[in-house]
Amino acid sequence: MEHLDVLIVGAGLSGIGAAYRIQTRCPDRTYAVLEGRAALGGTWDLFRYPGVRSDSDMFTLGFPFHPWKAAQAIADGPAILDYLHETAAAYGIDKHIRFNQRVVSASWSSADALWTVRTADAAYTCSFLYVCSGYYDYDSGYVVDFDGKEDFQGQIVHPQHWPDELDYAGRRVVVIGSGATAVTLVPAMAGTAEHVTMLQRSPSYVASRPARDALSDRIRAVLPERLAHSVIRGKNVALSTAVYGAFRKWPAHAAWLLNSTVAKQLPSSIPVDPHFTPRYKPWDQRLCLVPDADLFKALRNGSASVVTDEIDRFTPTGLRLRSGRELEADLVVTATGLRMVALGNIEVTVDGRRVAPHDTFVYKGMMLSGVPNLAWCIGYTNNSWTLRSDLTSKYVTRLLNHLTATGTRICVPEIDPAEYDAPPRPVVDLTSGYIRRAAALLPRQGTQGPWRLRQNYPRDLLALRYNRLDDGTMHFS
């Protein structure tokens, strides 16, 4: 059985970033990256539907140690995947990746201070386990069992399993959904398809921004590459943090601003209410980004339309709605959401006791109460994923170096439920359907201190970089 000091699970954005931090900040530690699929890239290798792209700017979604060089600030999936391959090769990280090694179980032994990690055909031991597989189920998305699906004579596709050979040219397409995937698919398919209809039960807040950042282009034209990247990154963090704070403090004003901006970009035939007026406050759910107003352009030129209604059932030729309206379709895309999992669906045991993630509290947004030498890397919901994941990786290296410096082998955050009565809030604290459905599976967060996951990068930057490691909650032995 092979032993490594650190095992990283997942070779996507988080895993590649974690590998870089481990090898540069803990050069005395051996490590490997276990990737369940046959290729690196994670989400950006998995999702292949038309138009797939980031909804965060690449100066903050990209790595701070490897500047994003392309012109587009809002990049498409293939460009991001190329960037990940480039980064992994540039720093030798690709040589540490073990492909087709999906982790199925991890067992901790306090007597040995080791994890035993098993895949389908191999086993490893490690001193520290770092799960960087995110919180989406890579095997299947969320599928609604609509009545009458078996009667439909057309094709039904989920975006997470997009067929390579799918030809939608000249076909009538209905995209069910109103989230980030739907607002990406509709303009990407419009123009090639005969017509694309976005069918939504309820709308989401949508904001448009240019795919290229003119100010960033000017900064890159006059400053050296790395300095320019740092300046642009800082600018974008400051702006996104300020906007999020303002939207949460003044939700009514934020809703008016978003709705009035959208109204100016819609054709007169599509009223902003009900099609773009959500029933929740801004940032109760993630904001949908529309680069270069591509969704609104498709709505204005007539290649796409939006319908706000509920589905009664599928028919042989399309969909019947609760209002009685019939939507004819040759292809239905069920952009109905994703499924969430905790810790990559790994079965975790500590000294023979099975760990149910929902029974744990998240310490500093990364470690689980009562679980030694394990960190789970998740990103922000209100900002670029990488901002938070990189802070987590840096904190993990601080922990590892502290263990070495103090001659200790075990670190575990402990919480006393009798003293800390937290409400059952999932670690991802939004009202989106995919999060509500997973509430009984995800670890919980508290209301204060290290048990609360803040959506605030500047505060986290200071806390995770400078706060004491031995804070009375983290125990070393």
Salt bridges, closest charged atoms under 4 A:
GLU2 OE2 - ARG98 NH2 2.94
ASP5 OD1 - HIS3 NE2 3.88
ASP45 OD2 - ARG37 NH1 2.46
ASP45 OD1 - ARG48 NH2 2.78
ASP55 OD2 - ARG286 NE 3.05
GLU86 OE2 - HIS66 NE2 2.58
GLU86 OE2 - LYS69 NZ 3.73
ASP137 OD2 - ARG339 NH1 2.37
ASP139 OD1 - ARG102 NH1 2.87
ASP151 OD2 - ARG313 NH2 3.05
ASP213 OD2 - LYS235 NZ 2.99
ASP217 OD2 - ARG212 NH2 3.10
ASP217 OD1 - ARG220 NH2 3.71
ASP284 OD1 - ARG248 NH1 2.89
GLU310 OE1 - ARG322 NH1 3.56
ASP312 OD2 - ARG320 NH1 3.85
ASP312 OD1 - ARG322 NE 3.91
GLU326 OE2 - ARG320 NE 3.15
GLU328 OE1 - ARG172 NH1 2.55
ASP330 OD1 - ARG172 NH2 2.91
ASP390 OD1 - ARG21 NE 2.86
ASP390 OD2 - LYS394 NZ 3.61
ASP429 OD2 - ARG425 NH2 2.61
ASP460 OD2 - ARG388 NH1 2.95
ASP460 OD1 - ARG454 NH2 3.55
ASP470 OD2 - ARG468 NH2 2.98
ASP471 OD2 - LYS364 NZ 3.80
